[in-house]
Amino acid sequence: MLLTLTCLALDGDTIRCGSDRYRLLAIDAPEMPGHCRTGRDCAPGDPFKSKTALAGALTGSIQVEPVNIDRYGRTVAVIYANGFNLSCKQLWGGWARYWPRYDHQRRIWRECKLR
Protein backbone atom coordinates (compact mmCIF):
# COMPACT_ATOMS: atom_id res chain seq x y z
CA MET A 1 0.00 0.00 0.00
CA LEU A 2 1.37 3.43 -0.92
CA LEU A 3 0.79 6.13 1.68
CA THR A 4 0.49 9.81 0.96
CA LEU A 5 0.02 10.77 4.60
CA THR A 6 2.78 12.39 6.58
CA CYS A 7 4.53 9.78 8.69
CA LEU A 8 6.34 10.47 11.95
CA ALA A 9 8.97 8.41 13.76
CA LEU A 10 7.82 7.47 17.27
CA ASP A 11 11.16 5.83 18.02
CA GLY A 12 13.84 4.01 15.99
CA ASP A 13 11.61 1.15 14.84
CA THR A 14 8.04 2.48 14.91
CA ILE A 15 6.27 5.09 12.80
CA ARG A 16 2.82 6.65 12.79
CA CYS A 17 1.05 7.50 9.54
CA GLY A 18 -2.24 9.20 10.27
CA SER A 19 -3.83 7.14 13.05
CA ASP A 20 -1.98 3.92 12.13
CA ARG A 21 1.18 2.69 13.86
CA TYR A 22 3.71 0.53 12.02
CA ARG A 23 6.60 -1.48 13.43
CA LEU A 24 9.57 -2.13 11.14
CA LEU A 25 10.04 -5.84 10.49
CA ALA A 26 12.85 -7.76 12.24
CA ILE A 27 14.66 -4.91 13.96
CA ASP A 28 14.86 -3.63 17.51
CA ALA A 29 15.97 -0.07 18.17
CA PRO A 30 16.89 1.46 21.54
CA GLU A 31 13.87 2.30 23.67
CA MET A 32 12.98 5.87 24.51
CA PRO A 33 13.57 6.76 28.20
CA GLY A 34 11.19 4.94 30.52
CA HIS A 35 10.11 2.34 27.94
CA CYS A 36 12.57 -0.48 28.74
CA ARG A 37 10.89 -2.52 31.46
CA THR A 38 12.99 -4.25 34.12
CA GLY A 39 14.17 -7.67 32.97
CA ARG A 40 13.69 -6.93 29.28
CA ASP A 41 16.60 -7.26 26.83
CA CYS A 42 16.43 -3.81 25.22
CA ALA A 43 18.61 -2.78 22.30
CA PRO A 44 21.70 -0.78 23.24
CA GLY A 45 22.41 2.67 21.86
CA ASP A 46 21.09 6.18 21.77
CA PRO A 47 17.30 6.19 21.30
CA PHE A 48 17.23 9.84 20.26
CA LYS A 49 19.77 9.35 17.46
CA SER A 50 17.96 6.20 16.30
CA LYS A 51 14.64 8.06 16.18
CA THR A 52 16.25 11.02 14.40
CA ALA A 53 17.78 8.72 11.77
CA LEU A 54 14.41 7.10 11.06
CA ALA A 55 12.62 10.47 11.01
CA GLY A 56 15.12 11.79 8.48
CA ALA A 57 14.34 8.89 6.14
CA LEU A 58 10.57 9.46 6.16
CA THR A 59 10.46 11.61 3.05
CA GLY A 60 8.67 11.24 -0.26
CA SER A 61 6.45 8.25 -0.95
CA ILE A 62 6.04 5.71 1.84
CA GLN A 63 5.17 2.13 0.89
CA VAL A 64 3.97 -0.29 3.55
CA GLU A 65 3.87 -4.06 3.03
CA PRO A 66 2.08 -5.52 6.08
CA VAL A 67 3.31 -8.83 7.51
CA ASN A 68 1.30 -9.25 10.74
CA ILE A 69 0.04 -7.49 13.88
CA ASP A 70 2.16 -7.41 17.05
CA ARG A 71 0.93 -7.75 20.64
CA TYR A 72 0.64 -3.95 20.92
CA GLY A 73 -1.75 -3.71 17.95
CA ARG A 74 0.84 -2.27 15.57
CA THR A 75 1.08 -3.49 12.02
CA VAL A 76 4.47 -5.12 11.55
CA ALA A 77 5.60 -4.33 8.03
CA VAL A 78 8.37 -3.93 5.53
CA ILE A 79 8.39 -0.18 4.96
CA TYR A 80 10.04 1.70 2.13
CA ALA A 81 10.62 5.44 1.78
CA ASN A 82 11.34 6.42 -1.81
CA GLY A 83 12.00 2.74 -2.55
CA PHE A 84 14.56 2.30 0.26
CA ASN A 85 13.95 -0.36 2.94
CA LEU A 86 13.83 1.43 6.31
CA SER A 87 14.77 -1.68 8.32
CA CYS A 88 17.97 -1.89 6.25
CA LYS A 89 18.65 1.81 6.78
CA GLN A 90 18.41 1.46 10.55
CA LEU A 91 20.58 -1.68 10.57
CA TRP A 92 23.28 -0.32 8.26
CA GLY A 93 23.46 2.92 10.25
CA GLY A 94 23.93 1.02 13.50
CA TRP A 95 20.66 2.48 14.86
CA ALA A 96 19.02 -0.91 15.48
CA ARG A 97 19.82 -4.59 15.86
CA TYR A 98 18.57 -7.48 13.78
CA TRP A 99 16.08 -9.93 15.32
CA PRO A 100 16.16 -13.11 13.18
CA ARG A 101 13.32 -14.81 15.07
CA TYR A 102 10.96 -12.03 13.93
CA ASP A 103 12.19 -11.95 10.33
CA HIS A 104 9.27 -13.35 8.34
CA GLN A 105 10.76 -15.68 5.70
CA ARG A 106 14.19 -14.05 6.29
CA ARG A 107 13.09 -11.14 4.17
CA ILE A 108 15.16 -8.49 5.96
CA TRP A 109 18.18 -10.83 6.00
CA ARG A 110 17.98 -11.10 2.21
CA GLU A 111 17.04 -7.51 1.35
CA CYS A 112 19.65 -5.98 3.67
CA LYS A 113 22.30 -8.52 2.62
CA LEU A 114 23.12 -9.32 6.24
CA ARG A 115 25.94 -11.75 6.97
TIDO-919132 format. One record per residue: x, y, z of N, C-alpha, C in turn. Coordinates in steps of 0.05 Angstrom, whole numbers, plus 5000, padded with zeros to 4 digits. Example, Ala and Ser with C-alpha at 12.3 -4.5 7.8 and 13.67 -1.06 7.14 Angstrom:
2
526448865156524649105156526449345156;525749555142527349795143525850015157;
This chain:
115
501749775000500050005000501850255000;501250444984502750694982501350904998;502851025016501651235034502351515024;500451685025501051965019500852145044;500252015067500052155092502852225101;503052425119505652485132506052275153;508452165154509151965174511152075193;510952005218512752095239514051865253;516651895260517951685275517151715304;516351495317515651495345518151415361;519751255349522351175360523951065337;526050895342527750805320526650575304;524350465312523250235297520250245293;519050475300516150505298515450775286;513550775268512551025256509551045259;508551285257505651335256505051485230;503151375216502151505191499151545195;498351795198495551845205495051725233;493051555235492351435261493551155263;494951065243496050785243499050785252;499650585268502450545277503550295263;506050325254507450115240510150055254;510749795257513249705269514949595246;517449685244519149575223519849285228;519649125208520148835210522948775218;523248595238525748455245527948625257;527348865266529349025279528449105307;530349175324529749275350531649515355;530449745359531949995363531950055393;533850215403533850295431531150425439;530350355463527750465473528150755483;526050905480526051175490526051155521;526951365535527151355564524551275577;524751085596522450995610520950765597;521750675573520250475559521550195561;523850175572525149905575524549805603;522649615604521849505629524049335642;524049315668526049155682525848865673;528248745668528348475659528248435629;527648635615527448615586530148665573;530748525552533248555537532848775516;533349015523532949245504535449295488;535049385464537249445446539049665458;541649635455543449845465543550085445;544450305455544850535437543250785446;543550985430542251245435539451245422;537351245438534651245426533951495410;535051725419534551975405535851975377;538251885375539551875349538251675331;537351445342535951245326533351355315;531851495332529351615324529851835303;531851995307532552205288533352095261;534851875261535651745235533151655220;531251525234528851425221527151665212;526851865228525252095220526352225195;529052245193530252365170529852205144;529251955146528751785123525851795113;524051895130521151895123520452125105;521552115081520952325061519852195036;518452355020517352254995515252044999;515051854980512951654981513751435001;511751355017512151145037510450905028;511750675025510350435018510550235041;508250125049507949945071507049675061;508549465068507749195061507349045087;504849025096504248905122505048605122;505948515146506648235150504848115171;504448255194502648155215502048385234;500748315256500148505278501548415303;502948605317504348525341502448535365;503548465388501948455413500948735422;502148945411501349215418499349335398;498449175379496549265359497749415335;500449415334501749555311501949355288;501749465264502249305240505249285236;506149035237508948985231509248965201;511149115190511249135161514049185150;514449125125516749215111515949495100;517549695106516849965099519050085082;518250215061520150345043519550645041;521550805041521251095036522851145010;521451244990522751284964524151034954;522950804959524050554949526250434966;526950564988529150465005528050335030;528850085036527949935059528850065085;527050145102527750295126528950115148;528249855148529549665166532549655160;533149635134535949625125537449885133;536150115129537350365136538150375165;536350295182536850295211539050105218;539149865206541249665211543949765202;544049855177546649945165547750185180;546050355190546950585205547750525234;547250285242547950205270545850315290;543450385280541350505297539450295308;539850035300538049825310539649565307;538549355320539649085317537648905303;538748705291537148505276536048295295;533548225291532248015306531347795287;533047595283532347385264529747235270;529147195295526647045301524147185293;524347445288521947595279522147665249;524047555235524447615207522847415190;520447495183518547335167519947245141;520346985138521546865114524346985107;525747075128528447195126528547425105;526447565103526247775083528248005088;528448095113530348305119533248205116;533747955124536447835120537247855091;535347785073536047785044536148065033;534148235039534148505027536448685037;537248645062539348805073542148685069;542148445058544648305052546348275078;544948175099546248145125547947885124;550147885138551947655139552747605168;
